[in-house]
């Protein structure tokens, strides 16, 4: 075996050269993530299914967030408790996505409610997670209205959350609106269609919400705009993204559902939405610089009184 000797001074030069190359690559990647919209455009960026202490995916997706401005969303399952890490919010999450906590607005998932209930989730995120015990709330980003929903608790017609959601949407008619939650209405991943959110989906569609984001299945999938019954509706339908790509082990696909336009089960990454006036741009940004990407643009449609 031949051993290559590099003098210390040459080694330092080599390291500086490599660092320069890496720095240029990072600069180009950062520019790629920002080119769709200017710095004044509100940005919503994030994913679901994040900090599982048994993988290092959240470490890499958190590094993506380091170079992307805007409001960070979590589409449920921020932390996965294990016997070795009973409070993942103070360990795995805090060490990765936790450095963005001040700009994070999470929605809870089923793992956030497991192993003793949601107290650790609400303790960690505080008022950033909405009213304690409820976990659903809304806020504005530029001209857009944003709903963070809790699909882990009661969401059927007549529930407190359903009543709140309808009242909130009524108070914000005429706005382009995006909602995020944990359980998707549609998914080609192993969890398939989630019957528990049928009523929620019908409410979103009946009011003309433009975009819905979910996790739960550890995949990326983009659907065409769909109506209240899941049929294509290019004019008033809700476009759903499944972005369970925050760091937990990735899933494989089953049969693709009708309306599925783009999908990948191989990539960790984050979904970035640029919320412009009257339209939005989406971009799935992968951990691997040359990995799977998805980007596009669509007009939004403003909310209206439920039909």
GIZI-V251931 format. One record per pair of residues at least 12 apart in sequence whose C-alpha atoms are under 7 Angstrom apart, sorted by the first residue. I is the first residue (numbers start at 0). J is the second residue. D is the distance in Angstrom with one decimal. If there is no record, write none. Layout:
i->{I & I}
j->{J & J}
d->{D & D}
This chain:
i->{29 & 36 & 40 & 40 & 40 & 41 & 41 & 41 & 41 & 41 & 42 & 42 & 42 & 42 & 42 & 42 & 43 & 43 & 43 & 43 & 43 & 43 & 43 & 44 & 44 & 44 & 44 & 44 & 44 & 44 & 44 & 45 & 45 & 45 & 45 & 45 & 45 & 46 & 46 & 46 & 46 & 46 & 46 & 46 & 46 & 46 & 47 & 47 & 47 & 47 & 47 & 47 & 47 & 47 & 47 & 47 & 47 & 48 & 48 & 48 & 48 & 48 & 48 & 48 & 48 & 48 & 48 & 48 & 49 & 49 & 49 & 49 & 49 & 49 & 50 & 50 & 50 & 50 & 50 & 50 & 50 & 51 & 51 & 51 & 51 & 51 & 52 & 54 & 54 & 55 & 56 & 56 & 56 & 56 & 57 & 57 & 57 & 58 & 59 & 60 & 60 & 60 & 60 & 60 & 60 & 61 & 61 & 63 & 70 & 70 & 71 & 71 & 71 & 72 & 72 & 72 & 73 & 73 & 73 & 74 & 74 & 74 & 74 & 74 & 74 & 74 & 74 & 75 & 75 & 75 & 75 & 75 & 75 & 75 & 76 & 76 & 76 & 76 & 76 & 77 & 78 & 78 & 78 & 79 & 86 & 88 & 103 & 104 & 104 & 105 & 106 & 106 & 106 & 106 & 106 & 106 & 106 & 107 & 107 & 107 & 108 & 108 & 109 & 134 & 135 & 135 & 135 & 136 & 142 & 143 & 143 & 143 & 143 & 144 & 144 & 144 & 144 & 145 & 145 & 145 & 146 & 146 & 146 & 147 & 147 & 147 & 148 & 148 & 149 & 150 & 150 & 150 & 154 & 155 & 155 & 156 & 169 & 172 & 172 & 173 & 173 & 173 & 174 & 174 & 175 & 175 & 175 & 175 & 175 & 175 & 175 & 176 & 176 & 176 & 177 & 177 & 177 & 177 & 178 & 178 & 178 & 179 & 179 & 179 & 180 & 180 & 181 & 181 & 181 & 182 & 182 & 182 & 183 & 183 & 183 & 184 & 184 & 184 & 186 & 187 & 187 & 187 & 187 & 187 & 188 & 188 & 188 & 188 & 188 & 188 & 189 & 189 & 189 & 190 & 200 & 201 & 204 & 204 & 204 & 204 & 205 & 205 & 205 & 206 & 206 & 206 & 206 & 207 & 207 & 207 & 207 & 207 & 208 & 208 & 209 & 209 & 209 & 209 & 209 & 210 & 210 & 210 & 211 & 211 & 211 & 211 & 212 & 212 & 212 & 213 & 213 & 213 & 214 & 214 & 214 & 215 & 216 & 216 & 217 & 217 & 217 & 217 & 217 & 217 & 218 & 218 & 218 & 218 & 218 & 218 & 218 & 218 & 219 & 219 & 219 & 219 & 219 & 219 & 219 & 220 & 220 & 220 & 220 & 220 & 220 & 221 & 221 & 221 & 221 & 221 & 221 & 221 & 222 & 222 & 222 & 222 & 222 & 222 & 223 & 223 & 223 & 223 & 224 & 224 & 224 & 225 & 225 & 231 & 235 & 242 & 244 & 244 & 244 & 244 & 245 & 245 & 245 & 246 & 249 & 249 & 250 & 251 & 252 & 266 & 266 & 267 & 267 & 268 & 268 & 268 & 268 & 269 & 269 & 269 & 270 & 270 & 270 & 271 & 277 & 277 & 278 & 278 & 278 & 279 & 279 & 279 & 279 & 280 & 280 & 280 & 281 & 281 & 281 & 282 & 282}
j->{66 & 273 & 273 & 274 & 275 & 69 & 140 & 141 & 273 & 274 & 69 & 70 & 271 & 272 & 273 & 274 & 69 & 70 & 71 & 72 & 271 & 272 & 273 & 69 & 70 & 71 & 72 & 269 & 270 & 271 & 272 & 71 & 72 & 73 & 269 & 270 & 271 & 72 & 73 & 74 & 242 & 243 & 244 & 245 & 269 & 270 & 73 & 74 & 75 & 76 & 77 & 213 & 214 & 242 & 243 & 244 & 245 & 75 & 76 & 77 & 214 & 215 & 217 & 243 & 244 & 245 & 246 & 247 & 76 & 77 & 78 & 245 & 246 & 247 & 77 & 78 & 79 & 91 & 92 & 246 & 247 & 78 & 79 & 91 & 246 & 247 & 91 & 247 & 248 & 246 & 245 & 246 & 247 & 267 & 95 & 245 & 246 & 95 & 286 & 245 & 246 & 267 & 268 & 269 & 286 & 95 & 96 & 286 & 102 & 103 & 102 & 103 & 104 & 103 & 104 & 105 & 104 & 105 & 106 & 105 & 106 & 107 & 179 & 180 & 181 & 213 & 214 & 105 & 106 & 107 & 108 & 180 & 181 & 214 & 107 & 108 & 109 & 110 & 111 & 111 & 92 & 110 & 111 & 110 & 119 & 123 & 127 & 127 & 128 & 128 & 128 & 134 & 147 & 148 & 149 & 180 & 181 & 134 & 149 & 181 & 151 & 181 & 151 & 149 & 147 & 148 & 149 & 148 & 276 & 174 & 175 & 176 & 274 & 174 & 175 & 176 & 177 & 176 & 177 & 178 & 177 & 178 & 179 & 178 & 179 & 180 & 179 & 180 & 180 & 180 & 181 & 182 & 199 & 198 & 199 & 198 & 304 & 302 & 303 & 301 & 302 & 303 & 301 & 302 & 208 & 209 & 277 & 299 & 300 & 301 & 302 & 208 & 209 & 210 & 208 & 209 & 210 & 211 & 210 & 211 & 212 & 211 & 212 & 213 & 212 & 213 & 213 & 214 & 215 & 213 & 214 & 215 & 213 & 214 & 241 & 196 & 197 & 200 & 256 & 252 & 253 & 254 & 255 & 256 & 216 & 218 & 250 & 251 & 252 & 253 & 216 & 252 & 253 & 216 & 227 & 227 & 226 & 227 & 236 & 237 & 227 & 305 & 306 & 302 & 303 & 304 & 305 & 235 & 300 & 301 & 302 & 303 & 237 & 302 & 236 & 237 & 238 & 299 & 300 & 237 & 238 & 239 & 237 & 238 & 239 & 240 & 239 & 240 & 241 & 240 & 241 & 242 & 241 & 242 & 243 & 243 & 243 & 250 & 243 & 244 & 247 & 248 & 249 & 250 & 241 & 242 & 243 & 244 & 249 & 250 & 263 & 264 & 241 & 242 & 243 & 244 & 262 & 263 & 264 & 240 & 241 & 242 & 261 & 262 & 263 & 239 & 240 & 241 & 259 & 260 & 261 & 262 & 238 & 239 & 240 & 258 & 259 & 260 & 238 & 258 & 259 & 260 & 236 & 237 & 238 & 237 & 238 & 258 & 300 & 270 & 266 & 267 & 268 & 269 & 267 & 268 & 269 & 267 & 264 & 265 & 264 & 264 & 264 & 285 & 291 & 285 & 286 & 283 & 284 & 285 & 286 & 283 & 284 & 285 & 282 & 283 & 284 & 283 & 298 & 299 & 297 & 298 & 299 & 296 & 297 & 298 & 299 & 295 & 296 & 297 & 294 & 295 & 296 & 294 & 295}
d->{6.3 & 6.6 & 6.4 & 6.4 & 6.1 & 6.5 & 6.0 & 5.9 & 6.0 & 5.5 & 4.6 & 6.2 & 6.9 & 5.7 & 4.7 & 6.1 & 5.8 & 5.0 & 5.9 & 6.7 & 5.9 & 5.1 & 6.6 & 6.8 & 6.2 & 4.9 & 6.0 & 6.6 & 5.5 & 4.3 & 6.1 & 5.2 & 4.8 & 5.8 & 5.0 & 5.5 & 6.7 & 6.7 & 5.4 & 5.7 & 5.3 & 5.8 & 5.9 & 5.1 & 5.3 & 6.2 & 5.2 & 4.1 & 5.2 & 6.2 & 6.8 & 7.0 & 4.8 & 6.0 & 4.4 & 6.2 & 5.4 & 6.2 & 4.7 & 5.8 & 6.4 & 6.6 & 6.9 & 5.2 & 6.4 & 5.3 & 6.3 & 5.7 & 6.4 & 5.0 & 6.3 & 4.2 & 4.5 & 5.6 & 5.8 & 4.8 & 6.3 & 5.6 & 5.1 & 6.0 & 6.4 & 6.1 & 5.0 & 6.9 & 6.8 & 5.3 & 5.5 & 6.5 & 6.9 & 6.8 & 6.8 & 3.8 & 6.4 & 6.7 & 6.1 & 5.9 & 4.2 & 5.2 & 6.3 & 6.2 & 6.8 & 6.9 & 5.6 & 6.8 & 6.3 & 5.5 & 5.1 & 7.0 & 5.4 & 6.0 & 6.0 & 4.5 & 6.2 & 5.7 & 5.1 & 5.3 & 6.7 & 4.4 & 5.8 & 6.6 & 5.5 & 7.0 & 6.1 & 5.2 & 4.9 & 5.5 & 5.5 & 6.9 & 5.2 & 4.3 & 3.8 & 6.5 & 4.6 & 6.6 & 6.2 & 4.5 & 6.5 & 5.2 & 5.4 & 6.6 & 6.3 & 6.8 & 6.2 & 5.8 & 7.0 & 6.6 & 6.9 & 5.5 & 6.1 & 5.6 & 6.8 & 6.6 & 5.6 & 6.0 & 6.1 & 5.7 & 6.9 & 6.8 & 5.9 & 6.6 & 6.0 & 5.3 & 5.8 & 5.9 & 5.4 & 4.6 & 5.4 & 6.8 & 6.3 & 6.1 & 5.1 & 5.6 & 6.8 & 6.4 & 6.3 & 4.7 & 6.5 & 5.7 & 5.1 & 5.7 & 6.4 & 4.5 & 6.4 & 5.9 & 5.2 & 6.1 & 6.2 & 5.0 & 6.1 & 6.4 & 6.2 & 6.2 & 6.6 & 5.7 & 6.9 & 6.6 & 6.7 & 5.0 & 5.3 & 4.8 & 5.0 & 6.1 & 4.7 & 5.5 & 7.0 & 6.6 & 7.0 & 6.0 & 5.9 & 4.5 & 6.3 & 5.2 & 5.7 & 6.8 & 6.3 & 6.0 & 4.6 & 5.8 & 6.3 & 4.8 & 6.3 & 5.5 & 4.5 & 5.8 & 6.3 & 5.0 & 4.8 & 5.0 & 5.8 & 5.7 & 6.1 & 5.6 & 5.0 & 6.5 & 6.7 & 5.7 & 6.5 & 6.7 & 7.0 & 5.8 & 5.7 & 6.1 & 5.0 & 5.6 & 5.7 & 6.9 & 6.9 & 6.3 & 4.5 & 5.6 & 6.9 & 6.4 & 6.2 & 6.4 & 6.5 & 4.6 & 5.9 & 5.1 & 6.5 & 6.1 & 6.6 & 5.0 & 6.1 & 5.3 & 5.3 & 5.8 & 4.8 & 6.2 & 6.8 & 6.4 & 4.5 & 6.1 & 6.1 & 5.8 & 6.8 & 4.9 & 6.3 & 5.7 & 6.0 & 5.4 & 4.9 & 5.9 & 6.7 & 6.2 & 4.7 & 6.3 & 5.7 & 4.8 & 5.9 & 6.3 & 4.9 & 6.1 & 5.3 & 5.1 & 4.0 & 5.8 & 5.6 & 6.8 & 4.2 & 5.5 & 7.0 & 6.9 & 4.9 & 5.2 & 6.7 & 6.1 & 5.3 & 5.8 & 6.3 & 6.0 & 6.1 & 4.7 & 5.3 & 4.8 & 6.4 & 6.5 & 5.5 & 5.2 & 6.3 & 5.7 & 5.0 & 6.8 & 5.6 & 4.2 & 6.5 & 6.1 & 4.7 & 6.5 & 6.1 & 5.7 & 5.2 & 6.4 & 5.9 & 5.4 & 6.4 & 5.3 & 4.4 & 5.2 & 5.6 & 5.2 & 6.4 & 6.2 & 4.4 & 4.7 & 4.0 & 5.2 & 6.4 & 6.9 & 6.6 & 6.8 & 6.9 & 4.9 & 5.5 & 6.7 & 6.2 & 6.1 & 6.6 & 6.3 & 6.3 & 6.9 & 6.0 & 5.7 & 6.8 & 6.1 & 6.6 & 5.8 & 5.7 & 6.8 & 5.4 & 4.1 & 5.3 & 5.8 & 5.4 & 6.6 & 5.8 & 4.5 & 6.3 & 6.2 & 5.9 & 5.5 & 5.7 & 3.9 & 4.7 & 5.8 & 5.7 & 6.3 & 6.7 & 5.7 & 4.2 & 6.5 & 5.3 & 5.4 & 6.2 & 4.1 & 6.7}
